[in-house]
């Protein structure tokens, strides 16, 4: 076989352009190229080069960022021969290539693919993090750094590349960062850019055991404050844009001469309707802390409703994804006040 011989008559239409120039030795074998021939092509001065163990770059020039991504996935997705034979090599339309198995890009490279402006460009990264199952028997090598996980998330497909969801990618990126400013910028952009909610980030950071690092804890405090400010802005916009009457904003409710009933984000005293934002994101991210916060929400809501006050519970995600629907819920609660018994008198104070 000479250097100009075609790879194979087998169809290559299932591969993206970047993938056409990066192939594993197993893929080359499917196209009639033996391991010995691939090795000969990758010798110094040859038309190919070895990008990573078992992965060939089918041109002599520097790899592009896309080629490095596909190369890292091909290396990390290698399965033992017995498992590989059980995986079809030709994916159906819309599916990732089987050679990647369940590997996916994570960390800073994933955030760059998610279009984070605070993440470095792909070409500037010395390492590309690839998330793999904990049982995968491979080591980090070259520019491919393997991140093992006992539970794999469902990847998102971005330009034909399987990519970890933003909360998981953030946790894997933060694990490698000692720069407090960089951590803060990434977490802030995740929420401000609408990529995810603070609670999801905190859960991933906790599972990665990163909440013992002071600079991460400080960034999480800012993240929670940022998430709440964004949710409040969306609540103000919901009232203004959907013609709801102006409420009293951010008030505490008390019984006359009695105990404090709790704070609410918006209150319509004439209709006895309150809106409460659920911005739960406990610092430690533990399930028991989350359950305790939810119990506190539930107790306050039950107490207010026993007094005849309707409490509308809204999450930041609902405000982000279905603002009009949430406005309809509040409007319905306000209209229904005419059919209810009058609520108990409560004192309304600024919070």
N, C-alpha and C positions, 0 to 999 in steps of 0.2 A: 504494500500500500504506500503510495507516495503522498507528499504533503498536500497535494491539490486534489486528492481523491475525495468524492462526495462522502458525507457521513453515512448515509443510508437512504434507500427509497422510502423508508417509513415516514408517515406524515409528521410534520413538526408544527402544525397549525395550532396545537393546544398550548404552545409556549409563547410567552411575551417576547418582545425584541431583546430585552436584556437577558432573558433566559436562554435565548438561542446562542448567546456567546458565553454562557456559563453552564457546564454540564458535569454531573458526577460521573465517575468511571462506570457506575452501574447503568446510567442512562446511555453512555457511549456504547457500552456492551450491547444494549438493546438495538442500537443502530449499526451493529457490526464492527465496532472498533474495539479491539482487544485491549486488555490492560497494558500489554507490552507495547502495542502501537501508540496508545495514549502517552505512555512514559517516554517513548522516542520523540513524540511531538513536543513534549514539555522540556526537552533538554535545552541547555543554553544555546541560543541562536536559532532555536526551532520556532515554528509558527504559533505554538501554544505555550502556556505556562501553568504551573501548578499554583492555584490560588490558595487552596487549603488542602489538607490531606484528603485524597479521594475526590477532589473537585478541580476541574480544569477550566482555565480561561482560554477561550478559543481565538485569541489574538495576542500579539506580543506586547501591546501597549499597556499603560496603567489602567486598572479597572475603574469604571465609573462607580458612582455611589449606588446605582441600581444593581450593578453587577456584584458589588460587595454584599448587598443585602441578600441577593439570591444565592450567592456563594455560601454565606453564613448559614442560610436556611438549609441548603443542600447538605452541608457538613453536619449540622445539628440534627437533621431529619433522618440520618442514616439508621437503618434498622438491621438487626441480625438477619442473616440470609433467610432463615425459616420464616420470620415475620414478614420480610420484604416480599417473599413469594406470594403471601396471602393478600397483598395490597395491589390493586390494579394500577398499572403504570399510566394508563390513559384516563384522565379525569373527565367527568361529564361537564357540560357547559356550566360555568359559574363556580365550579369547585376549584380549590387550590390543587396544585400538582401533588400527586401521591408521594413524590420523593421528599416532600417536606414533612411527611407524617403529621405529628401534632405540634411541631415546633412553630414558634411565632416570634416576631421581632418585639422587643420590649425596651425599657429604659429610655435613654435620651434619643436613640434612633427612632423609637416608636413615637415619641413626642414630636420629633421633627416631621414624621409622616402624618401625624395628627395636626400639623401646621401650627405648632407652638412657635411664636416669634421669639420666646425666651430660650428655646432649645437651640444648641449649636447646629449649623448646617451639617448634613450627612457627611460630606466630604472631609470635614474638619475633625471627625470623630476617629480617634485611634482604635477604639473598640466598638463593635456592634454587639449589643446584648441580645441573646436568643433564649427565650423561655422554653424549657423542655421538662418532661416529667422527671420526677426524682429518680426513677429507675433507669434512666438513659445512661448507658455506660460509655460516656465520652468525656474528654477533658477540653477545657478551653485551650485554644491554640491560635496563634497568629492574631488576627483582628476579631476573631469570633470568641466572645466570652459567654459561656453557658451559665444560665441562671436556672437552678432546679426548683421545682415546685411540687408539693404533694397533691395539689388540686389545680388543674389547668382551667383558666377561664375560656370562654368562647371568644375566638379571635374575630376581629373585624377585617374585612378585605379592603385594602387601600392600594390602588394601582396594581392589583394582582398579587399583593404581598399580604400574608396573614400577620396581623398586628394586634398586640395585647390592648385591651380596653384602657382608657386613660387612667382610671384609678390604679390599676395594677402597674402600668408603665411608669406612673409617677413614683410609686413605692420603690420599684427597681432602680429608677434613676436616683432618687434621694439616698438610697443605700450606698451609692458610690460618691456622694457629694459631701464635702466638708465645708463648703462655702455657704454661710448662712444667707447671704444675699441671693445667691442662685436658687437655693431651696425656696425662699420666700417668693421669688419672681415666678417660679414654676407653679407653685400651689395657687398663687393669686390668679395667674392666667387661666388655670384650670376652671376656676369658679367664675371669674369675670368674663371669660370667653364662652361660657355656657357649655363647657365640655362635660361637666359632672357636678354633683352636689357635694358640699363639704363632708357630709356623713360618710359617703362612699370612700372618700380619700382617707378619712381618719381610720375607717375599718381596715383598709389595706395597710396603712402605716403601722397600725397596731399588730396586725398579723405578721408583718415583717419585723416586729420587735424594734421599731425605730423611735418609739415615743419615749425612750430613755435618753435620747440625745437632746441636750438643751437647745441647740439651734433649730432642731426639728419641732420641739414643743413650742418655741416662740413663733415659728412660722405657722403652726396649726392654730394658735390663738388668733393670729392675723387672718388666717383663712376663714375661721368661724365668723369673725366680725365682718369680713368682706361678704360672706354668703348671706348674713342677715341683712346687711345694708342693701344688697341687690334685691333680696326678697321684698323688703319694705318699699323700695322704689317701684317694683312691679305692682305691689298692692296699691300704692298711690295712683299709679297709671291706670289700673283696673277701674278704680272709682271714677277718675276723670274722664276716661275714654268711653266708658259704657254707661254714662248718665246716671250713676248712683248718687243718692243724696250724700252730702258731706257728713262724715262721722266725726266723732271726737277721737283724735289719734293718740295712741300710746298712753292709756289711762289705767289707773288702779281703781278697783271697785271695792267698796266697803259697805257693810250694813251700818245704819245709823247707830253710833255708839257701840258698835259691835266689832267683830273680827274682820281682818283683811281677807277679801275673797280672791285676790289675785289680779295680776295685770293682764290686759288684753291689748291687741295691736290696733283695733278699731272698735268703736262702740256707737250705736245709734240708740240714744236713751228713749226716744219716743216709741220706738218699736221693740226695745229691749232685745236687740240683736248684737252679738259680739263676734268679731273675727279674731282668731288666734293662729299665728304662724307657727308651724312645727319646724323649728330649725334645730332639732336635736342633732348634736354631734359631740358626744361626750369626749373629753380630752383623752381618756384612756381607751375609748372605742370598744369597751368590753360589753358583752351581751347583757350582763347583770346591771351595768350602769344604764344601758339603753332601756332595759325593762323598767328600772326604777324611775327614769325620766318619763316614760310613757305612763306609768301608774300615777305619777304626779299630775300629768296632763288630764288623765281620765278622772281623777278625784276632783280636780278643779271644775272640770266640765260638768260632772254630775251635780256638784254643789250649786253651780250657777243655774243649771236647768231645773233643779228643785225649786229655785226661787222664781222660775218663769222666764229666765233669760235664755234665749236660743244662742248656742255657740256654734259657729261655723269654723271647722278645723281645716286649714289649707296648708299644703306643703309647698316649699319653694319650687319643686319640680312641676307641680300642677300649675302654678302661676307662670312658669316658663313655657310649658307645653300647651296649656289650654286656658288662656286668660279669659276668653269670652265665656267658656263654660263655667268657670268659677264665678264670673260676674252674674251669670244666670242663677247660680245657686244662692248667692247673697241676695239678689233681687227677690227670689222666691221666698226666702226667709223673711224679708222685710214686708212683703205683701201679706204673708200668712199671719202677721202679728195681729191683724184685725179679727181673726177667728180664734185667738187664744184668750185665756183669762188674763187680766192685767198682772204684770209681773210685780214682785215685791219692790218696794222703793229701795234704791241703793244710792250711796254717795259716790260721786265720780270725782276722782282727784288726778292731777297730772302725775305721771309716773316718774 
